[in-house]
Amino acid sequence: MLTRTDVDTMRIGLWGVSMGGYLAPRAAAFEKRITACVALAGPYDFQDIWDNLPELSRETFRVRSHCASQADAKDYSAP
């Protein structure tokens, strides 16, 4: 995206829905080129609600965060 001439690289935004609503703010916090972020329906602190999440949500988070185990994923999910 940074090499495209039709993109204003000083105005890059990110929008995340569901799991993306959790991941988008984390990405924006560490990627300084992102100047705007919208998070829709993602919890701030997965670790706080981890044990009450559906198994599919926990497993999706584990896989997408590249963690080897559920315990690793729970630790990784802390803000």
Residue frames as a rotation matrix with the C-alpha (Angstrom) as fourth column:
MET 1
0.570 0.822 0.000 0.00
0.822 -0.570 0.000 0.00
0.000 0.000 -1.000 0.00
LEU 2
0.420 -0.462 -0.781 2.86
0.268 -0.759 0.593 2.36
-0.867 -0.459 -0.195 0.78
THR 3
-0.664 -0.734 0.142 4.16
0.315 -0.103 0.943 2.18
-0.678 0.671 0.300 -2.80
ARG 4
-0.044 0.737 0.674 0.83
0.998 0.059 0.000 3.07
-0.040 0.673 -0.738 -4.45
THR 5
-0.917 -0.324 0.234 0.53
0.358 -0.926 0.120 6.57
0.178 0.194 0.965 -5.86
ASP 6
-0.276 0.900 0.337 -3.24
-0.074 -0.369 0.927 6.69
0.958 0.231 0.168 -5.35
VAL 7
0.495 0.379 -0.782 -3.00
0.717 0.330 0.614 6.22
0.491 -0.865 -0.108 -1.55
ASP 8
0.356 -0.344 0.869 -2.33
-0.488 -0.861 -0.141 9.04
0.797 -0.374 -0.474 0.89
THR 9
0.024 -0.437 -0.899 0.10
0.457 0.805 -0.379 7.22
0.889 -0.402 0.219 3.18
MET 10
-0.907 -0.295 0.299 -0.30
-0.092 -0.555 -0.826 9.88
0.410 -0.777 0.477 5.85
ARG 11
-0.307 0.887 0.345 -3.98
-0.946 -0.243 -0.216 8.92
-0.108 -0.392 0.913 6.26
ILE 12
-0.522 0.077 -0.849 -4.14
-0.245 0.940 0.236 5.14
0.817 0.332 -0.472 6.68
GLY 13
-0.118 0.577 0.808 -6.96
-0.993 -0.056 -0.105 3.76
-0.015 -0.815 0.579 8.80
LEU 14
-0.882 -0.141 -0.449 -7.84
-0.141 0.989 -0.034 0.31
0.449 0.033 -0.893 10.04
TRP 15
-0.032 0.928 0.370 -11.25
-0.985 -0.093 0.148 -1.17
0.172 -0.360 0.917 10.80
GLY 16
-0.900 -0.289 -0.327 -11.75
-0.231 0.951 -0.205 -4.45
0.370 -0.109 -0.923 12.64
VAL 17
0.128 0.982 0.139 -14.96
-0.889 0.051 0.456 -6.42
0.440 -0.182 0.879 13.23
SER 18
0.930 0.295 -0.219 -15.43
-0.156 0.857 0.492 -9.25
0.333 -0.423 0.843 15.74
MET 19
0.584 -0.790 -0.185 -11.97
0.749 0.437 0.498 -10.79
-0.313 -0.429 0.847 16.28
GLY 20
-0.125 -0.592 0.796 -10.66
0.808 -0.526 -0.264 -7.96
0.575 0.610 0.544 14.13
GLY 21
0.603 0.426 0.675 -12.24
-0.044 -0.827 0.560 -5.57
0.797 -0.367 -0.480 16.63
TYR 22
0.914 -0.397 -0.084 -9.81
0.171 0.191 0.966 -6.97
-0.367 -0.898 0.243 19.13
LEU 23
0.224 -0.906 0.360 -6.80
0.899 0.335 0.282 -7.17
-0.376 0.260 0.889 16.81
ALA 24
0.412 -0.033 0.911 -7.16
0.649 -0.691 -0.319 -3.77
0.639 0.723 -0.263 15.07
PRO 25
0.913 -0.090 0.398 -6.44
-0.297 -0.816 0.496 -1.64
0.280 -0.571 -0.772 18.18
ARG 26
0.644 -0.738 0.201 -3.50
0.223 0.432 0.874 -3.88
-0.732 -0.518 0.443 19.06
ALA 27
0.172 -0.566 0.807 -2.09
0.985 0.109 -0.133 -3.36
-0.013 0.817 0.576 15.57
ALA 28
0.591 0.126 0.797 -2.72
0.326 -0.941 -0.093 0.39
0.738 0.315 -0.597 15.71
ALA 29
0.976 -0.218 0.005 -0.99
-0.081 -0.342 0.936 0.62
-0.202 -0.914 -0.351 19.08
PHE 30
0.296 -0.926 0.235 2.26
0.281 0.319 0.905 -0.67
-0.913 -0.202 0.355 17.62
GLU 31
-0.205 -0.305 0.930 2.10
0.975 0.024 0.223 0.43
-0.090 0.952 0.293 13.96
LYS 32
-0.331 -0.011 -0.944 2.63
0.377 -0.918 -0.121 4.20
-0.865 -0.396 0.308 13.90
ARG 33
-0.999 -0.020 -0.033 1.65
-0.023 -0.376 0.926 4.51
-0.031 0.926 0.375 10.22
ILE 34
-0.288 0.956 -0.052 -1.96
0.802 0.271 0.533 3.76
0.523 0.112 -0.845 11.17
THR 35
-0.942 -0.123 0.313 -3.58
0.001 -0.932 -0.362 7.10
0.337 -0.340 0.878 11.99
ALA 36
-0.228 0.916 0.329 -7.16
-0.967 -0.252 0.031 5.97
0.111 -0.311 0.944 12.65
CYS 37
-0.945 -0.066 -0.322 -8.72
-0.040 0.995 -0.086 2.82
0.326 -0.069 -0.943 14.04
VAL 38
-0.034 0.964 0.263 -12.28
-0.955 -0.108 0.276 1.54
0.294 -0.242 0.925 14.46
ALA 39
-0.973 -0.212 -0.094 -12.95
-0.168 0.922 -0.350 -1.49
0.160 -0.324 -0.932 16.66
LEU 40
-0.115 0.993 -0.011 -16.38
-0.909 -0.101 0.404 -3.10
0.400 0.057 0.915 16.41
ALA 41
0.740 0.673 0.002 -17.48
-0.592 0.649 0.478 -5.77
0.321 -0.355 0.878 18.90
GLY 42
0.163 -0.731 -0.662 -14.09
0.265 0.679 -0.685 -6.95
0.950 -0.063 0.305 20.09
PRO 43
0.912 0.158 -0.380 -13.37
0.397 -0.102 0.912 -7.15
0.105 -0.982 -0.156 23.83
TYR 44
0.618 -0.718 0.320 -10.52
-0.673 -0.694 -0.255 -5.10
0.405 -0.058 -0.912 25.26
ASP 45
-0.351 -0.741 0.573 -9.27
-0.934 0.325 -0.152 -7.85
-0.073 -0.588 -0.806 27.54
PHE 46
0.234 0.400 -0.886 -9.74
-0.554 0.804 0.217 -11.40
0.799 0.440 0.410 26.26
GLN 47
-0.670 -0.578 -0.466 -7.82
0.030 0.607 -0.794 -12.76
0.742 -0.546 -0.390 29.23
ASP 48
-0.812 0.397 0.429 -10.43
-0.568 -0.362 -0.739 -11.38
-0.138 -0.843 0.519 31.62
ILE 49
0.203 0.979 0.032 -13.24
-0.896 0.199 -0.397 -13.28
-0.395 0.052 0.917 29.86
TRP 50
-0.519 -0.562 -0.645 -11.19
-0.821 0.537 0.193 -16.20
0.238 0.629 -0.740 28.47
ASP 51
-0.970 0.059 0.237 -12.78
-0.046 0.909 -0.414 -18.98
-0.240 -0.413 -0.879 30.52
ASN 52
-0.144 0.990 0.000 -16.30
0.056 0.008 -0.998 -17.89
-0.988 -0.144 -0.056 29.48
LEU 53
-0.241 0.002 -0.970 -15.56
-0.901 -0.373 0.223 -17.66
-0.361 0.928 0.092 25.75
PRO 54
0.863 0.498 0.082 -16.93
-0.408 0.783 -0.470 -20.36
-0.298 0.372 0.879 23.43
GLU 55
0.304 -0.769 0.563 -14.33
0.296 0.638 0.711 -22.99
-0.906 -0.049 0.421 22.55
LEU 56
0.457 -0.089 0.885 -14.45
0.889 0.029 -0.457 -21.91
0.014 0.996 0.092 18.89
SER 57
0.922 -0.113 0.370 -13.54
-0.078 -0.991 -0.108 -18.32
0.379 0.071 -0.923 19.85
ARG 58
0.624 -0.732 0.273 -10.66
-0.410 -0.010 0.912 -19.46
-0.665 -0.681 -0.307 22.03
GLU 59
0.219 -0.538 0.814 -9.35
0.604 0.730 0.320 -21.74
-0.766 0.422 0.484 19.30
THR 60
0.708 0.071 0.703 -9.71
0.647 -0.466 -0.604 -19.07
0.284 0.882 -0.376 16.63
PHE 61
0.892 -0.408 0.196 -7.73
-0.451 -0.841 0.301 -16.67
0.042 -0.357 -0.933 18.80
ARG 62
0.437 -0.757 0.486 -5.07
-0.084 0.503 0.860 -19.32
-0.896 -0.417 0.156 19.44
VAL 63
0.304 -0.287 0.908 -4.63
0.864 0.484 -0.137 -20.08
-0.400 0.827 0.395 15.75
ARG 64
0.736 0.059 0.675 -4.65
0.489 -0.736 -0.469 -16.46
0.469 0.675 -0.570 14.58
SER 65
0.818 -0.495 0.293 -2.20
-0.575 -0.691 0.438 -15.38
-0.014 -0.526 -0.850 17.27
HIS 66
0.349 -0.696 -0.628 0.12
-0.352 0.523 -0.776 -18.29
0.869 0.492 -0.063 16.35
CYS 67
-0.063 -0.309 0.949 0.15
-0.997 0.064 -0.045 -19.71
-0.046 -0.949 -0.313 19.89
ALA 68
-0.719 -0.348 -0.602 1.00
-0.435 0.900 0.000 -23.35
0.542 0.262 -0.798 20.47
SER 69
-0.672 0.474 -0.568 -1.55
0.678 0.702 -0.217 -23.96
0.296 -0.531 -0.794 23.23
GLN 70
0.375 0.888 0.265 -4.69
0.543 -0.442 0.714 -22.55
0.751 -0.124 -0.648 24.79
ALA 71
0.582 -0.223 -0.782 -2.67
0.743 -0.246 0.623 -21.60
-0.331 -0.943 0.022 27.87
ASP 72
-0.575 -0.817 0.044 -0.19
0.733 -0.490 0.472 -19.68
-0.364 0.303 0.880 25.71
ALA 73
-0.422 0.499 0.757 -3.06
0.566 -0.508 0.650 -17.95
0.709 0.702 -0.068 23.93
LYS 74
0.666 0.672 -0.325 -4.67
0.655 -0.317 0.686 -16.93
0.358 -0.670 -0.651 27.22
ASP 75
0.149 -0.706 -0.692 -1.38
0.735 -0.389 0.556 -15.45
-0.662 -0.591 0.461 28.41
TYR 76
-0.735 -0.466 0.492 -0.88
0.676 -0.445 0.588 -13.70
-0.056 0.765 0.642 25.06
SER 77
-0.045 0.855 0.517 -4.36
0.752 -0.312 0.581 -12.18
0.658 0.415 -0.629 25.21
ALA 78
0.216 0.078 -0.973 -3.55
0.865 -0.478 0.153 -9.94
-0.453 -0.875 -0.170 28.17
PRO 79
0.917 0.155 0.369 -3.63
0.329 -0.816 -0.475 -6.24
0.227 0.557 -0.799 27.23
